[in-house]
Amino acid sequence: MSYLGEISALLTAVFWTVTSMSFESAGKKVGSLAVNLIRLVIAFVIYAVYLKFTRGMFIPLDAGLERWLWLSLSGLVGFVIGDLLLFQAFVVVGARISMLIMSFAPPITALIGWIILGEVLSLMNWLGMAVTITGISMVILKRQKSNGSTRLPILTSAYSWQGILLAFGGAVGQGAGLVLSKKGMGDYDAFASSQIRVLTGIAGFTILFFFMKRWKRVAGALKNGPAMKRIALGSVFGPFLGVSFSLLAVQHTQAGIAATIMAIVPVLIIPPAIIIFKEKPGWKEIAGAFITVCGVALFFL
């Protein structure tokens, strides 16, 4: 039995670990909006060169109108809306917590996949999602002593609610974007499909920047050498390798399964978060992250 989709999803998780760390650092230097646009432009150039060598064309003009429409919609939902929220979450609560909350993407993806694609998940798949959500809840929720008016302990967040909601919005955008990508892509080339999504993302952010009048921030970001190095690194591992392998994953396995395997980033990100950002996650955070991965493992049973 081929596990091409599952292996592609695992590689996606590795790529997203690198890109989330890169974009967190760059976003804190030049702002999340500038990072979003610049990384998509860099990724588009990489795609154009790669596809010229592999398919003989800079832009996938052979995709057909219907495929362009679905993949463009996916790009708007996934890149413009989802990533805009996620990148701001990186700035507010950091990449490690943001990517942990992004593990909510699998059940969201599965629900949307059931509605749009008619995909049906097994009981073991749903159990895996439940375990994944349990692991996330261990990290982001904490008990607070009663305030005197009630004897029951109050559950509250251990982190900024703004950051948590931003990351959750990113999870919704990623889940919907994956399903729309699968519907539009079919058996078409995954890298060419990703380029269509990136092109739409660039168009969406360009319009957004004109309305918000943020072009000066982009110019400032381009002059920031350390930030540009991080954006370039994140662009290779994110919009190029990460997104393409995520589409390869959903092309060869169910969207909900692919999204759940991609959700192991919270565990993969712990060592670099400790080494690079000098974070000190507690035992509960580490245990929660590993429980999340156990949920992913249930998809292979």
Secondary structure as GFF3:
##gff-version 3
##sequence-region A 1 301
A	DSSP	alpha_helix	4	30	.	.	.	ID=ss1
A	DSSP	alpha_helix	32	55	.	.	.	ID=ss2
A	DSSP	alpha_helix	65	75	.	.	.	ID=ss3
A	DSSP	pi_helix	76	83	.	.	.	ID=ss4
A	DSSP	alpha_helix	84	93	.	.	.	ID=ss5
A	DSSP	alpha_helix	95	101	.	.	.	ID=ss6
A	DSSP	three_ten_helix	102	104	.	.	.	ID=ss7
A	DSSP	alpha_helix	105	116	.	.	.	ID=ss8
A	DSSP	alpha_helix	123	140	.	.	.	ID=ss9
A	DSSP	beta_strand	141	144	.	.	.	ID=ss10
A	DSSP	beta_strand	154	157	.	.	.	ID=ss11
A	DSSP	alpha_helix	161	185	.	.	.	ID=ss12
A	DSSP	alpha_helix	190	212	.	.	.	ID=ss13
A	DSSP	alpha_helix	215	222	.	.	.	ID=ss14
A	DSSP	alpha_helix	225	235	.	.	.	ID=ss15
A	DSSP	pi_helix	236	242	.	.	.	ID=ss16
A	DSSP	alpha_helix	243	252	.	.	.	ID=ss17
A	DSSP	alpha_helix	255	262	.	.	.	ID=ss18
A	DSSP	alpha_helix	265	268	.	.	.	ID=ss19
A	DSSP	alpha_helix	270	276	.	.	.	ID=ss20
A	DSSP	alpha_helix	283	297	.	.	.	ID=ss21
A	DSSP	three_ten_helix	298	300	.	.	.	ID=ss22
###
